[in-house]
Amino acid sequence: MAVPNLNASTTTVNGKMTVTALTTSSQNIVSVGGGEVRSVRVRAMFVTNRTAITQSATLNLVRGGVTYPMVFEASVIRNSIYNIASLDDALYLEPGDTIAAAAGAASAITLFISYEDCF
């Protein structure tokens, strides 16, 4: 499907937030279906480590069946936040795209993604 022209054709923008405790297996976090006429604008993306030791986090963009690492085994210091994207970054998901994520240890890392669903 075609990607909507955000300036001309967008009539609805819904602000959303997802919070996910990551596991050691990659899991899909935010997806845009291949047949949808919408895009997702990521406004902020960060992980927190709520343990007393450094943990790792991996985030991938899956596009057209190909996995592209956005952050690969990033070390997240104990009891801290690791910023991946902020309002100054332009991250858009097109139809068929997915953000997938995993952690080095189950339930040690929490992923927060604030995004806009644009129709």
N, C-alpha and C positions, 0 to 999 in steps of 0.2 A: 504494500500500500504506500501511497505517497505520504511524505512528511508534511504536516500542515505548515503553511506560511504563518509564523507566529504573529506577524504584524497585520496581515490582511484577513486571515481566516479564523483566528482564535476568537471564540465567543465566550468560552468558559475557562477560568483558571481556578482550580481548587488547590488550596494549600494542604499538604499532608505531611505526616511524620511517621516514620517506622522506627521501632526500637526492637532489636533482636539480640538475644544472648547467643553468641556463635558457638557452634560445635566444631569438632575436628573434621567433619565432612562438609564439603562445599554445599551451601544451600542458596537457592535463589531468594533474593531480598526484594528487589524492585524490578518489574518486568513490564514491557510494552508488547502486547500481542502482535504477531506479524500482520494480521488483517485489520488492525485498528488504525484509524486516522486521528492520531494524537501523538504528542511527544511529552516527555517528562524533563523538566528543567530542575536539576539538582542544585539546591541553594546552599546546603551545608552537609558535610559528611565527616563524622569523627568516630573514633573508637575509644572506649575507656577500659582500663585494666583495673579490676577491683580486687586484685590479689596482692600479696606481699612480695612477689617476685616478678621479674620481667617476663612478659609473655609475647607471643607473636600473632600477627594478624595478616591475612591475605585477602585482597579484594580484586575481583576480575570483572572485566566487561566481556560479556559473551555476545558476539555479533556474527550472524550468519554461520553459526556452528563453530566458530573459531574463538578461542579464549585468549584474551589480551590482558596480561597482568597490569593492574593500576597501582597496586601496592603488593609487593611480594615479601612475605615473612618479615614484615616491619616489626622491629622491637618496640614494644609498648612498655615503658618503664612502670614499675610497680605503682599502684594507686595514682595513675595519671591519665591524661587525655592525649591522644595522637590525632591531630587535625589532618584530614585528607583533602577536603575541599571547603571553600568558604564562599561568601557572596561575591567575591571578586573573581572567582573562577567560573568559566562557562562550560558546564557539563550538561549535555543533552542526550537523552535516550531516544532513539528512533524506533519505529515499528520493528519488532523482532529482537530488540536489545534487552539484555538482562544484566543486572549487577548481582554477582554471586560472591559469597564470602565464607571464610573458615578461620578458625583459630588454632593455635598450637595445642591448647588445652581446653577441654570442654568447659563451658560456662565461666571462663576467666575473662573473656572479652565481650563487651557489649557494643554493638554498632548502632549508631544513630544517623538516620538520613532524613533531612528535611527537604521536601521537593514540591514542585508545582505540577499538577496534571493539567496539560494544555490541550483543549479540544478546539 
